Amino acid sequence: MNIDNLSSPQEIRIRDLMTDSFVSRHSNFRGLQTLVDASGIDNPEDISNEFFSRFIGAHTAFGSWADMLRAASIEFSRHKLGY
């Protein structure tokens, strides 16, 4: 187990969580950029709005953006721990 990789607070970029592999496994999109482009949002801050969350619910294996983010965070943590 590689607990040292998680021992201090870190800022994790959304692209590190939502890898192309993760997005393509859970949707019909090649990666985060194609997913965001398809949603029609123009402003990066809109990624946390209700419209985007509903888009995620309709076009991915997740019910909402929060669900997708949670799953990506768990996968990221497991990878960092060596699982």
Secondary structure, DSSP 8 states (H G I E B T S, - for coil): --GGGGSS-----HHHHS-HHHHHHHBSSSSHHHHHHHHT--SGGGGGSHHHHHHHHHHBSSSSHHHHHHHHHHHHHHHHHT-
